[in-house]
Amino acid sequence: MAEAAATRKAAKYAGLERTHIFQPGAVDNLGTMNASAYSFLAELGRKISAISADDRETSYLLQRIYVLIQRFNATLLHESFADENRSDD
């Protein structure tokens, strides 16, 4: 699923590639990330590690992203229940 979503994003934003570097990223509900996004984040983590001298930077980066996804999913779930409890008096 993540690979298909990343492919759709790449097609949608194909025009940006002339002026920007575009890296499509997609994560499915179970946390699977598309391969190119994972490679990009792993490379970014390696570069951060080279500057900070901490080999755990890639893990920290991925953990932060997964926590953000969990928080977003929790917000969506909470809002779906909040709509059912509203009264339109």
C-alpha positions in Angstrom: 0.0 0.0 0.0 2.8 2.5 0.9 4.5 1.9 -2.4 1.3 2.5 -4.4 0.6 5.7 -2.4 4.2 6.9 -3.1 3.8 6.2 -6.8 0.6 8.2 -6.9 2.3 11.1 -5.1 5.2 11.0 -7.5 2.8 11.2 -10.4 0.8 14.0 -8.8 3.8 16.2 -8.1 5.9 15.3 -11.2 6.0 18.9 -12.3 7.9 19.9 -9.2 10.9 17.9 -10.2 12.0 20.6 -12.6 12.5 23.1 -9.8 12.7 21.0 -6.6 13.9 17.7 -5.3 10.8 15.7 -4.5 10.8 12.6 -2.3 7.4 10.9 -2.0 6.8 9.4 1.4 4.0 7.1 2.4 3.4 5.1 5.6 0.5 2.7 5.9 -1.5 2.1 9.1 0.8 -0.7 10.3 3.9 1.5 10.0 5.3 0.2 6.7 7.1 2.9 4.8 7.8 3.0 1.1 11.3 1.9 0.2 12.5 5.2 -1.3 11.3 7.2 1.7 13.0 4.8 4.1 16.2 5.1 2.1 16.0 8.9 2.1 15.4 9.0 5.9 18.2 6.5 6.5 20.6 8.7 4.5 19.4 11.8 6.3 20.0 10.0 9.6 23.5 9.0 8.6 24.3 12.6 7.7 22.9 13.8 11.1 25.0 11.1 12.8 28.1 12.3 11.0 27.5 15.8 12.5 26.4 14.8 15.9 28.8 11.8 16.3 25.8 9.7 17.6 25.2 6.5 15.6 21.6 6.3 16.9 20.3 9.4 15.0 18.6 7.3 12.3 16.7 5.4 14.9 15.8 8.6 16.7 14.6 10.2 13.4 12.4 7.2 12.5 11.0 7.0 16.1 10.0 10.6 15.9 8.2 10.1 12.6 6.4 7.0 13.9 5.3 8.8 17.1 3.9 11.7 15.0 2.0 9.2 12.9 0.6 7.6 16.0 -0.4 10.9 17.4 -2.1 11.9 14.2 -4.0 8.6 14.1 -5.1 9.1 17.7 -6.4 12.5 16.9 -8.4 11.2 13.9 -9.8 8.5 16.0 -10.7 10.9 18.8 -12.4 13.3 16.4 -14.4 10.5 14.8 -16.0 9.8 18.2 -16.4 13.5 19.1 -18.6 14.0 16.0 -21.0 11.2 17.2 -21.4 12.8 20.7 -22.2 16.3 19.4 -25.7 17.6 19.7 -27.0 20.0 17.1 -29.5 21.8 19.4 
